């Protein structure tokens, strides 16, 4: 492409060629016009004799362009019959309709026509200033004649600015013909087709090649189409003026339209063809997954969940090549053995508390008497003042491959205070020494400014902060009512991140437990993935109210720094050197265990095992 300024006297714009006629390109120099990346083809059935039928195949393209070193623009059409007439051409029209990028790629109209007019043997260049198609139509047609002439018609001179030669094809058992013509791009001055290096952007064009009943119409045969003259069906792929392809990406997903149509078979006007939450471009370019399938590797995990929740490969059913499928690893390390239904041992049986859970404070398992829509749920607090509760699962949940926690919540009645916390704590903690946090604004997780208690050995807390005061307690800088707030654990218990759900966390108007999907309910997913480079973790949180609308991501890959299992040590070196044996004469773990003594280990990073729980409070109002 040679986008440079052309400075010529204005008077030449409205006369004949401003330069001497240039030689036509050699056959090897012509650039074929394509559609979806392949040459324009056309069947021999629409036009008729006298050169009114454009023909073409993938081997013998229907239309070509070329821009030479003198900025002369050349056009070639492949015709089924000789277009010669009494003068130079028969009394019809041949050429290009030109749709520019200036109109946002709309085919409701086109901007220019560059035509050979056989009725008076001239080259014409018109602007289409009055669209004959309805504005509601997405595509116009070749009957919409360009009416405003931009130049004085240029006389045709055979073998000078127009040429008729025998083509290298024969579509109807007789020789085909090439109709070539040349046009000085100086005549484009003042239009959006002007070659101008001072412009910050170079325009591209959609060319529609065809034949019409006159020099102003293209109503007989459009190249690349069968039985239609609709512009949207017949336009060639966009190119710059010199024929260099412009790879249009209509939906902005990183894949050009041609590849979407011919390689990936995705929708070029839809950023996410399979509606799995990952754009077509991200699937193809970043992950190598199938943009037409929600679960590319058929491992029962959606591509979106593999990327955002589980950090597995959406294009491989065994992303870490360890012989265990991703879905099995996820199931085994997130739910198996730890699922809990507080309305029974399964979603449908009668109310019992899972034996492994510990309930304290005001937490109770409701019955059908005080929870009329079901057989019971775990209730952390009711709508009374000064309620507090703590429930926890003191079972060791291994962090080997990371974890994904999912739970459903119901919050209704009352007046919006205070909230609850989902927390994790170190699996090494002796349950006999477990300590709850202060209630009120800290929600039983951490301490107030005058308090002294926090959840023992906490790793992180995820607060559903209805009133907003929890965020202030963990030093977020302000209250955040209605937010989900992430705080780290022992020893700091400070703000890490937060996100605002697209719905209210509670429904104060409800008098009974709402059903899943209604206001006051939500399902949360919290992914905890180890960061191998820092020994910390990445935490991502998703929330949904209506299952049919999917999850909203509140924050992704928020980093939680590594700490020492003994909060007295703040560096990795000191932490790792702090381990000791109950028998001071034994200095290594091997000797300590062999001597029937107790090795008090310390570690830097993520706890090997976590335990989980919930805490909640209602405060004074």
C-alpha positions in Angstrom: 0.0 0.0 0.0 1.3 3.5 -0.8 -0.9 6.0 1.1 0.7 9.3 0.1 -0.6 12.8 -0.8 -1.2 13.7 -4.4 -0.9 17.4 -5.1 -2.2 18.5 -8.5 -4.0 21.6 -9.9 -7.7 21.4 -9.1 -8.7 22.0 -12.7 -7.3 18.6 -13.7 -9.7 16.8 -11.4 -12.5 17.6 -13.7 -10.9 16.8 -17.1 -9.2 13.7 -18.6 -6.4 11.7 -17.0 -4.1 13.9 -15.0 -1.1 11.7 -16.0 -0.2 9.8 -19.1 -2.0 6.5 -19.4 -0.1 3.7 -17.7 0.4 0.2 -19.1 -2.0 -2.4 -17.8 -0.7 -4.8 -15.3 0.7 -8.2 -16.4 -1.6 -11.1 -15.8 0.5 -12.2 -12.7 0.1 -8.7 -11.1 -3.7 -8.5 -10.9 -5.1 -9.0 -7.4 -8.3 -11.1 -7.3 -11.2 -9.9 -5.3 -12.3 -12.5 -2.7 -15.2 -13.4 -0.6 -14.6 -15.2 2.7 -11.0 -15.5 1.7 -11.6 -17.2 -1.7 -11.8 -15.7 -5.2 -15.2 -14.4 -6.3 -17.0 -17.0 -8.3 -20.0 -16.6 -10.6 -22.2 -18.9 -12.6 -22.9 -18.3 -16.3 -26.7 -17.8 -16.2 -27.7 -14.3 -15.2 -26.4 -11.7 -17.6 -26.7 -12.7 -21.3 -24.7 -11.9 -24.4 -22.7 -8.7 -25.3 -20.5 -9.2 -22.2 -23.3 -8.8 -19.7 -22.5 -12.1 -17.9 -19.7 -12.1 -15.3 -18.2 -15.5 -14.8 -15.6 -16.9 -12.4 -14.4 -19.8 -10.3 -11.8 -20.3 -7.6 -9.3 -21.0 -10.4 -10.5 -18.2 -12.6 -11.6 -15.3 -10.4 -14.4 -13.1 -11.6 -12.9 -9.7 -10.8 -9.5 -8.1 -10.1 -8.0 -4.8 -9.1 -4.5 -3.3 -9.2 -2.8 0.0 -8.1 0.4 0.7 -10.0 3.4 2.7 -9.0 1.9 5.8 -10.7 -1.2 5.5 -8.6 -3.3 4.4 -11.6 -6.2 2.2 -10.4 -6.9 -0.7 -12.7 -10.1 -2.9 -12.8 -10.5 -6.3 -14.6 -13.8 -8.2 -15.1 -14.1 -11.7 -16.5 -17.0 -11.9 -19.0 -18.7 -14.8 -20.8 -19.0 -12.8 -24.0 -17.3 -10.0 -25.9 -18.4 -6.6 -24.6 -17.5 -4.8 -27.8 -20.1 -2.5 -29.5 -20.5 -0.1 -32.3 -18.0 2.3 -30.7 -15.8 0.8 -28.0 -18.4 -1.0 -25.9 -21.9 -2.3 -26.2 -24.6 -0.1 -24.7 -24.4 -1.3 -21.1 -22.4 -0.5 -18.0 -19.5 -2.4 -16.2 -17.5 -1.5 -13.1 -17.5 -1.2 -9.4 -19.9 -0.1 -6.7 -17.8 1.0 -3.7 -18.8 0.8 -0.1 -16.3 2.6 2.2 -15.4 2.1 5.8 -16.6 5.6 6.5 -20.2 4.4 6.9 -19.4 1.7 9.6 -19.6 -1.1 7.0 -23.3 -0.6 6.4 -24.7 -2.1 3.2 -27.9 -0.1 3.4 -26.2 2.0 0.8 -22.9 2.4 -1.0 -20.9 5.6 -1.5 -19.4 5.6 -5.1 -19.7 4.0 -8.5 -16.8 3.7 -10.9 -18.2 2.6 -14.2 -17.7 2.1 -17.9 -20.7 3.6 -19.7 -21.2 1.9 -23.0 -24.0 4.2 -24.0 -21.5 7.0 -24.6 -18.2 5.2 -24.2 -17.0 7.0 -21.1 -15.6 6.3 -17.7 -17.8 7.9 -14.9 -17.2 8.4 -11.2 -20.4 9.1 -9.2 -21.3 9.6 -5.6 -24.5 8.0 -4.2 -25.9 10.9 -2.3 -29.6 9.9 -2.4 -30.3 6.4 -1.1 -33.3 4.8 -2.8 -33.5 2.0 -0.2 -35.5 2.3 3.0 -33.4 3.1 6.1 -34.9 0.0 7.8 -33.3 -2.3 5.1 -30.0 -3.8 6.1 -28.9 -4.2 2.5 -29.6 -2.2 -0.6 -29.1 -3.4 -4.2 -27.6 -2.5 -7.5 -30.7 -0.7 -8.7 -29.9 2.2 -6.4 -28.2 4.5 -8.9 -25.4 6.8 -7.9 -26.7 10.2 -9.2 -24.0 12.9 -8.4 -21.2 13.0 -11.0 -17.8 13.9 -9.4 -15.8 14.2 -12.7 -16.4 15.1 -16.3 -16.9 11.8 -18.0 -13.6 10.5 -19.5 -13.7 9.3 -23.1 -12.8 5.7 -23.6 -9.7 5.1 -25.7 -9.3 1.4 -26.7 -6.0 -0.1 -25.6 -5.3 3.1 -23.7 -7.6 3.4 -20.7 -9.8 0.4 -21.7 -8.8 -3.0 -23.1 -10.7 -6.1 -24.3 -8.6 -9.3 -24.5 -9.3 -13.1 -24.7 -9.3 -14.6 -21.2 -7.7 -17.8 -20.1 -11.0 -19.5 -19.4 -14.1 -20.8 -21.2 -17.2 -21.1 -19.1 -19.7 -21.7 -21.9 -17.6 -23.7 -24.4 -16.6 -20.5 -26.0 -13.8 -18.1 -25.2 -14.3 -15.7 -22.2 -13.1 -12.1 -22.3 -11.3 -9.7 -19.9 -12.6 -6.2 -19.8 -9.9 -4.0 -18.3 -10.0 -0.3 -17.6 -7.7 2.3 -15.8 -8.5 5.3 -13.7 -6.2 8.0 -12.3 -6.6 8.1 -8.5 -6.0 11.8 -8.7 -9.7 11.9 -9.6 -10.5 10.6 -6.1 -9.3 13.8 -4.5 -11.8 15.3 -2.1 -13.5 12.0 -1.5 -13.0 9.3 1.1 -11.1 7.3 -1.6 -8.4 9.9 -1.8 -4.9 8.7 -1.2 -3.6 10.8 1.6 -0.6 10.1 3.8 -1.5 13.0 6.2 -4.6 11.1 7.4 -4.3 9.3 10.7 -6.1 6.2 9.3 -6.1 4.5 5.9 -9.6 3.7 4.6 -10.6 0.3 3.3 -13.3 -0.5 0.8 -15.8 -3.2 -0.1 -15.9 -3.5 -3.9 -19.0 -4.9 -5.7 -18.2 -5.8 -9.3 -21.0 -6.1 -11.8 -22.9 -5.2 -15.0 -25.9 -3.0 -15.5 -28.3 -1.8 -18.2 -26.6 1.6 -18.2 -23.5 3.3 -17.0 -25.3 4.3 -13.8 -27.0 1.0 -12.8 -25.7 -2.4 -11.8 -28.9 -4.3 -12.1 -28.0 -7.3 -14.3 -25.2 -9.3 -12.7 -23.1 -8.8 -9.6 -19.9 -10.9 -9.3 -20.1 -13.6 -6.7 -23.9 -13.8 -6.5 -26.5 -16.0 -7.9 -29.9 -14.5 -8.8 -29.6 -11.5 -6.6 -28.2 -8.0 -6.7 -28.2 -7.4 -3.0 -25.1 -5.5 -1.9 -24.6 -7.4 1.4 -24.7 -10.7 -0.5 -22.3 -9.7 -3.3 -19.6 -7.5 -1.7 -16.0 -8.7 -1.8 -13.9 -8.9 1.3 -12.7 -5.5 2.4 -9.3 -4.3 1.0 -7.2 -1.2 1.0 -7.1 0.6 -2.3 -4.0 -1.3 -3.5 -5.7 -4.7 -2.9 -4.1 -5.5 0.5 -6.6 -7.4 2.5 -8.2 -5.6 5.5 -9.2 -8.2 8.0 -12.5 -7.0 9.3 -13.5 -8.1 12.8 -17.2 -7.1 13.0 -17.7 -8.2 16.6 -14.3 -7.2 18.0 -13.5 -10.6 19.4 -10.0 -10.8 18.0 -11.0 -13.1 15.1 -11.5 -11.7 11.6 -14.7 -12.3 9.8 -13.2 -14.4 7.1 -11.7 -16.9 9.6 -14.9 -16.9 11.6 -16.8 -17.9 8.5 -14.4 -20.3 6.9 -12.1 -21.7 9.6 -13.9 -21.6 13.0 -17.5 -21.5 11.7 -18.4 -19.0 14.4 -20.8 -16.1 14.2 -18.8 -13.0 13.1 -21.4 -10.8 14.7 -21.4 -12.5 18.1 -18.4 -12.2 20.4 -19.3 -15.4 22.2 -20.9 -17.9 19.7 -21.3 -20.7 22.3 -22.4 -18.4 25.1 -20.0 -19.9 27.6 -18.7 -16.7 29.0 -15.4 -16.7 27.0 -15.2 -14.7 23.8 -14.5 -16.6 20.5 -11.1 -14.9 20.2 -10.1 -15.8 23.8 -11.0 -19.4 23.2 -9.1 -19.7 19.9 -6.1 -17.5 20.6 -5.5 -17.9 24.4 -6.8 -21.3 25.3 -7.1 -23.3 22.0 -10.6 -24.3 23.0 -13.6 -24.8 20.7 -15.6 -21.5 20.4 -18.6 -23.5 19.4 -18.8 -25.7 22.5 -19.4 -24.8 26.1 -17.3 -27.8 27.2 -14.5 -28.2 24.5 -12.8 -31.2 26.1 -16.0 -33.0 27.2 -14.8 -33.4 30.8 -18.2 -32.1 32.2 -16.5 -28.8 33.3 -17.5 -25.8 31.2 -14.7 -23.9 29.5 -15.5 -20.8 31.5 -15.3 -22.7 34.8 -12.1 -24.3 33.8 -10.5 -21.0 33.1 -11.9 -18.8 35.9 -12.6 -21.3 38.7 -10.4 -24.3 38.4 -7.4 -23.0 36.5 -7.4 -26.1 34.3 -7.0 -26.5 30.5 -10.4 -26.1 28.8 -9.0 -27.9 25.7 -7.7 -31.0 27.5 -9.6 -33.4 29.8 -6.4 -33.9 31.7 -4.7 -30.6 31.8 -1.9 -31.6 34.0 -1.3 -35.0 32.3 -1.3 -36.9 35.5 -3.7 -39.6 34.3 -6.6 -38.2 36.4 -9.2 -36.3 34.4 -9.8 -32.7 35.4 -13.4 -33.3 36.4 -12.3 -36.1 38.8 -9.6 -34.0 40.4 -12.1 -31.1 40.8 -14.8 -33.3 42.3 -12.4 -35.1 44.7 -10.7 -32.0 46.0 -13.8 -29.7 46.3 -16.8 -31.7 47.3 -16.4 -35.4 47.9 -16.8 -36.1 51.6 -17.5 -32.5 52.4 -20.9 -31.8 50.9 -23.4 -30.8 53.6 -27.2 -30.4 53.3 -28.6 -28.8 56.4 -32.1 -29.9 55.6 -31.0 -33.5 55.8 -28.4 -36.0 54.5 -29.6 -35.2 50.9 -31.6 -32.3 49.4 -34.8 -34.2 49.8 -34.7 -36.0 53.2 -35.9 -34.7 56.6 -34.0 -32.2 58.7 -30.9 -33.3 60.6 -27.7 -31.6 61.3 -24.7 -33.2 59.6 -22.8 -34.9 62.4 -19.5 -33.3 61.5 -20.6 -29.7 61.9 -20.3 -27.8 65.2 -23.0 -25.2 65.9 -22.7 -22.5 68.6 -24.4 -19.3 69.7 -27.8 -18.6 68.1 -27.4 -20.9 65.2 -30.1 -23.5 64.9 -31.4 -26.0 62.4 -35.0 -24.9 61.6 -38.0 -27.1 61.1 -41.0 -27.0 58.9 -42.7 -25.1 61.8 -40.5 -22.0 61.5 -39.5 -22.5 57.9 -42.7 -23.2 56.1 -41.4 -23.6 52.6 -39.1 -26.5 53.4 -38.0 -29.0 56.0 -35.4 -26.8 57.5 -32.1 -25.0 56.9 -29.2 -23.9 58.9 -30.2 -20.5 60.4 -27.3 -18.4 61.6 -29.4 -15.6 63.1 -33.0 -14.6 63.2 -34.2 -11.0 62.9 -33.7 -10.2 66.6 -31.1 -7.9 67.9 -27.8 -9.0 69.4 -27.8 -12.4 67.6 -24.5 -14.1 67.0 -23.5 -17.5 65.8 -20.6 -19.6 64.7 -20.8 -22.9 62.8 -17.9 -24.8 61.4 -16.8 -28.0 59.8 -13.7 -29.1 61.7 -12.7 -31.6 59.0 -9.4 -31.4 57.1 -9.9 -30.3 53.5 -6.7 -30.7 51.5 -5.3 -27.8 49.5 -3.3 -30.1 47.2 -4.9 -28.9 44.0 -6.8 -25.8 45.2 -10.4 -25.7 46.3 -13.8 -24.4 45.1 -16.4 -23.8 47.7 -20.1 -23.4 46.8 -23.0 -22.6 49.1 -26.5 -21.2 48.9 -27.7 -18.4 51.2 -31.0 -16.9 52.2 -31.2 -13.4 53.9 -34.7 -12.0 54.6 -36.6 -9.9 57.1 -35.1 -7.5 59.5 -33.7 -4.1 58.6 -30.4 -4.8 56.8 -27.9 -5.4 59.6 -25.4 -6.9 59.8 -24.3 -9.9 57.6 -22.3 -13.1 57.7 -18.9 -14.4 56.9 -17.7 -17.5 55.2 -14.3 -18.2 56.7 -11.4 -20.7 56.4 -8.9 -21.5 59.1 -5.7 -23.6 59.4 -6.3 -27.3 59.6 -3.6 -27.6 62.2 -5.6 -25.8 64.8 -6.6 -27.9 67.8 -10.4 -27.4 68.0 -10.3 -27.3 71.8 -8.5 -23.9 71.4 -10.8 -22.5 68.7 -11.8 -18.9 69.5 -14.6 -16.8 67.8 -14.3 -13.2 66.8 -16.2 -10.2 68.1 -19.8 -9.8 67.1 -21.6 -6.7 65.8 -19.8 -5.1 62.9 -16.9 -7.7 62.8 -19.6 -10.4 62.2 -17.8 -12.8 64.5 -14.7 -13.0 62.3 -12.3 -10.4 63.6 -12.2 -7.9 66.5 -13.6 -4.4 67.1 -11.3 -1.5 68.0 -12.0 -2.2 71.7 -12.2 -6.0 71.4 -9.6 -8.7 71.5 -11.0 -11.7 69.8 -10.7 -13.0 66.2 -11.3 -16.3 64.5 -8.4 -18.6 65.6 -5.7 -19.2 62.9 -8.0 -17.7 60.2 -6.7 -17.9 56.6 -9.3 -15.6 55.0 -12.9 -14.4 55.5 -15.5 -13.6 52.8 -18.0 -11.2 54.4 -21.5 -10.6 52.9 -21.6 -7.2 54.3 -25.3 -6.1 54.3 -24.8 -3.1 56.6 -21.3 -2.2 55.3 -19.6 -1.8 58.6 -17.4 -5.0 58.3 -15.5 -3.2 55.5 -14.7 -0.4 57.9 -13.6 -2.7 60.7 -11.0 -4.4 58.3 -9.8 -1.0 57.3 -11.2 -0.8 53.8 -11.3 3.0 54.2 -15.1 3.3 54.2 -18.3 1.4 54.8 -19.4 -0.8 51.9 -23.1 -1.7 52.3 -24.2 -4.5 50.1 -20.7 -5.5 49.1 -18.9 -8.9 49.4 -15.7 -8.1 51.2 -12.5 -10.3 51.3 -10.2 -10.0 54.4 -7.1 -11.9 55.1 -6.6 -13.8 58.3 -4.2 -14.2 61.2 -2.4 -12.0 62.2 -3.7 -9.0 60.2 -7.4 -9.5 59.5 -7.3 -6.6 57.0 -9.1 -5.7 53.8 -8.0 -7.4 50.6 -10.7 -6.9 47.9 -14.4 -6.4 47.4 -17.1 -6.6 44.8 -20.7 -5.3 44.5 -23.2 -7.9 43.3 -25.8 -6.9 40.7 -28.6 -7.5 43.3 -29.3 -6.8 46.9 -27.8 -9.3 49.4 -31.1 -9.4 51.4 -34.8 -9.0 51.0 -36.1 -7.1 54.1 -39.7 -7.2 52.9 -39.9 -11.0 52.9 -41.6 -12.8 55.9 -40.6 -16.3 54.9 -37.5 -17.9 53.4 -37.4 -17.0 49.7 -37.0 -19.6 47.0 -33.8 -19.9 45.1 -33.7 -17.3 42.3 -35.8 -14.8 44.2 -34.6 -11.7 46.0 -32.8 -12.4 49.2 -31.1 -15.6 47.8 -27.8 -16.1 46.2 -25.3 -18.9 45.4 -21.6 -18.2 45.8 -18.5 -19.9 44.4 -15.2 -19.2 45.9 -12.1 -20.6 44.1 -8.8 -20.8 46.1 -5.9 -21.7 43.9 -2.3 -22.0 45.0 0.2 -19.4 43.6 3.3 -21.6 43.1 5.6 -18.5 42.6 4.8 -16.9 46.0 3.5 -19.8 48.0 0.3 -17.7 48.5 -3.0 -18.1 46.8 -5.3 -16.6 44.2 -8.9 -16.2 45.2 -11.8 -15.6 42.8 -15.4 -15.1 43.8 -18.6 -15.5 41.8 -22.2 -14.9 42.8 -25.6 -15.5 41.2 -29.2 -15.0 42.2 -31.1 -16.4 39.3 -29.5 -19.7 38.1 -30.8 -19.0 34.6 -28.7 -15.9 34.3 -25.4 -17.4 35.4 -22.7 -16.1 37.7 -21.3 -12.6 38.1 -17.6 -12.4 38.8 -17.0 -10.1 41.8 -13.2 -10.4 41.7 -10.7 -12.7 40.0 -7.2 -13.9 41.0 -7.0 -11.6 44.0 -3.6 -12.5 45.6 -3.5 -13.5 49.2 0.1 -13.3 50.4 1.9 -16.2 52.1 2.2 -16.1 55.9 3.8 -18.2 58.6 1.6 -20.8 60.4 3.0 -19.2 63.6 2.0 -15.6 63.4 4.9 -14.6 65.6 7.2 -15.0 62.6 6.9 -12.6 59.6 9.6 -13.8 57.3 10.0 -17.1 55.5 13.4 -17.7 56.9 12.4 -17.1 60.5 9.2 -19.2 60.0 11.0 -22.2 58.6 13.6 -22.1 61.4 11.0 -21.9 64.1 10.0 -25.6 64.1 11.0 -27.5 67.2 10.8 -30.9 68.9 9.1 -31.4 72.3 12.3 -33.1 73.3 14.9 -30.3 73.1 17.7 -32.8 72.6 16.3 -33.8 69.2 16.8 -31.2 66.5 15.4 -32.8 63.4 11.9 -34.0 62.5 13.2 -37.5 61.7 15.0 -37.8 65.1 12.0 -36.3 66.9 9.5 -38.7 65.5 11.8 -41.7 65.9 12.2 -40.7 69.6 8.4 -40.7 70.1 8.5 -37.0 70.7 6.2 -34.3 69.1 7.5 -32.3 66.2 6.0 -28.8 66.2 6.1 -27.9 62.6 5.8 -24.4 61.1 5.4 -23.6 57.5 5.5 -20.6 55.2 2.7 -20.3 52.6 -0.7 -21.9 52.2 -2.0 -24.3 55.0 -1.7 -27.9 53.9 -5.3 -28.4 55.0 -8.1 -25.9 55.6 -11.2 -26.0 57.8 -14.3 -23.9 57.0 -17.1 -22.2 58.8 -19.7 -19.4 59.0 -20.2 -16.6 61.5 -22.9 -14.0 61.7 -24.4 -11.3 63.9 -27.3 -8.8 63.9 -26.0 -6.1 66.2 -28.1 -3.6 68.1 -30.7 -2.7 65.4 
